[in-house]
Amino acid sequence: MFHSRNKKKGSPTLKPVRQLGASSHPNNFSYRFYSWKENHILVAKESLHRLTTTPFSSLVTLLVLAIAIALPTGFNVAIANLERLTGDVNDSVQISLYLHDHIDDAEGRKLAAEIKTWEGVGTTEYISQEQALVSFQSTSGFGEVISNLPKNPLPAVVTLTISKQSLTASTAKEIELRTKELNSVAQVKFDLSWLKKVQSVTNFIHQAVTGLSVLLAIGVVLVVGNTIKLSIDSRKEEIVVTKLVGGTNAFIRRPFLYMGLLFGAGSAIIALLLLSMGMLVLTSSIADISGAYGSQFKLNGLGVINSISLLIGCAGLGWLGAWLASAQHIRALEPR
Amino acid sequence: MIRFEHVTKRYATGQEALSDVSFALDAGKMTFLTGHSGAGKSTLLKLIMLMERATKGTVWIDNLDLAKLSHRQIPMLRRKIGVVYQNHQLLFDRSVYHNVALPLVVSGFHPRDVGRRVRAALDKVGLLSKEKQNPQSLSGGEQQRVGIARAVVNKPPFLLADEPTGNLDPALSAEIMELFKEFNNVGVTVLVATHDLALIARMPHRSLILRDGLLINNTAKFSNPAKFIDNDQGLPNRTEDTPIQNPSGSPTHSTIENKKHSASTNQ
């Protein structure tokens, strides 16, 4: 330990270098872990503090990132809602068998159970005339019109879906031919080409949104990377001195990685705020539209789990951008 | 221990900064490294710090062959070596305390120990009362002492100094040298690069003298560096027969020692 420099000249004022107390030397594991943890907390706080020292440029960066995140997320939410609206047409091919008026509920149910045993058939469902009416009124938007009619015009229906495993054009055709031979069936409705069109359109939209998401994710990584590069440039001197006194690259990288993490997570939170604001605006106008068509459709948001995933994912992207920038630029900064 | 074995350093430009330099500094000794500007003093220190790597030959620190250290191992080497620079290399975006604390923070010391050690080091250089100030508000001599506190705060076995008194007046220079001597007294191996010959002459330590990248006195203990050095670098103009003066103007003890040994070392 050092003593005051006022001591008499000539007498040694320092103990020999190697006599260090074991408790104060960073060699045992728990000591090192505790110091490491403390350093992480300190560095995280410092990184946050640094973002607030340049509030304007930090905010601009955060907004750019938030817009890049909000765009594909918004599209994904829109698609999910559209799919809910058009029904789950992707998973299965459905054939509707319209029954003759004289077939009663018991016969209808028996028929549904029988068809279910056929090879290649996934599920069957019997929908009575009354059920058909209720469902038609609530979803189609023509509820008012139909209640004014003297008699229920809707027939009872057996719907069958072809199981995914046997979903080929030939088995579908085979099943369709078999249903046409049934006496109780008045009409078979099976429009494969229409399903194919819907399927290809939704596939296309899915691919487009996925592509957009990937591009914008790369954009997030690059924007964070560039911001971190500028930050490294402005702290060159500090980095060089830290290297001179024995700082590892990992130690020097740490505050920049935290900064990237904060940029990613912060922009995800702003993006979520932007999305919920957009939802708020749209919800009232969608309520107007669906009200006009007599429909109960409501807009679904991202949900808690997806929001948390988005937050973690974006924090990861920010971290990645920071890592790429710091790995490259910190290594290049060597004391001369 | 610091040992150079036939070390040559040639820069990418083709300039040979050191040519076949061999010497050994025993642990716990204080040594001066001198020579005109461009003689290779800074290059020699940079090789010890692994800021540069030798083109030929081997540099040993204790039993460590520096050529065998990977890039990732360099920080561990630098933690064993405290360095004082002519331009201090202090950071002006933080207080004196945080400048001195840096070597402890990077080597993973507990915040509680950091405070204790930083204050001890600042106390040692007489700047305990200025720990909260920004180094920019300190005088040149005080800044240099902050640099010294930072170099010794983690108690490294080696202390290097590159022209530590370059910007200071003689009285402050003597004070700084006194500090180095005190660290040496407690077992630190000290190597001071300087062309302040008056200062060297007053201290009875070994000098390594470089001229154009060549080590021209390897064995001398108390050689007089003045006679080896070309006098075209603005150094005090002396001949072998002129005793080196200390500030009070009288011949010093070490000058007499120098004369005694110079005959045997002048090869």
Contacts between the chains, C-beta under 8 A, distances in Angstrom:
chain1	res1	chain2	res2	distance
A	1	B	120	5.7
A	2	B	120	3.9
A	2	B	121	6.2
A	2	B	123	5.8
A	2	B	124	4.1
A	3	B	123	7.6
A	3	B	124	7.6
A	4	B	123	6.0
A	5	B	123	7.1
A	5	B	124	5.8
A	5	B	125	7.0
A	5	B	126	5.1
A	9	B	178	7.8
A	12	B	182	7.6
A	12	B	185	4.8
A	12	B	186	5.4
A	13	B	124	7.5
A	13	B	182	5.8
A	13	B	185	7.8
A	13	B	186	7.5
A	14	B	124	7.6
A	14	B	182	6.7
A	14	B	183	6.6
A	14	B	185	7.2
A	14	B	186	3.4
A	15	B	186	6.4
A	16	B	186	5.7
A	16	B	187	4.4
A	17	B	155	5.2
A	17	B	156	7.5
A	17	B	157	5.3
A	17	B	186	6.6
A	17	B	187	5.0
A	17	B	188	5.7
A	18	B	157	7.2
A	18	B	187	7.5
A	20	B	155	6.8
A	24	B	109	7.9
A	24	B	110	7.7
A	24	B	113	4.9
A	24	B	116	7.9
A	26	B	107	6.0
A	26	B	108	4.5
A	26	B	109	5.6
A	26	B	110	7.6
A	31	B	110	6.4
A	32	B	108	5.5
A	34	B	110	6.5
A	35	B	108	4.6
A	35	B	109	6.2
A	35	B	110	5.0
A	35	B	111	7.6
A	36	B	108	6.3
A	38	B	110	7.2
A	38	B	111	5.7
A	39	B	105	7.0
A	39	B	108	7.3
A	237	B	91	6.6
A	238	B	91	5.6
A	238	B	93	7.1
A	240	B	89	7.9
A	241	B	89	5.3
A	241	B	90	7.9
A	241	B	91	5.9
A	241	B	102	7.0
A	242	B	102	6.6
A	242	B	106	6.2
A	243	B	75	7.5
A	243	B	78	7.6
A	244	B	49	7.5
A	244	B	78	6.6
A	244	B	83	6.5
A	244	B	89	6.5
A	245	B	78	6.6
A	245	B	79	7.6
A	245	B	102	5.4
A	245	B	103	4.1
A	245	B	106	6.0
A	245	B	150	7.0
A	246	B	75	4.5
A	246	B	76	7.1
A	246	B	77	7.8
A	246	B	78	3.9
A	246	B	79	3.7
A	246	B	103	6.3
A	246	B	106	5.6
A	246	B	107	6.2
A	247	B	75	6.2
A	247	B	102	7.8
A	247	B	106	3.9
A	248	B	72	7.5
A	248	B	75	4.6
A	248	B	106	7.3
A	249	B	72	7.8
A	251	B	106	5.4
A	334	B	51	7.2
A	335	B	49	7.9
A	335	B	51	5.4
A	336	B	51	7.1
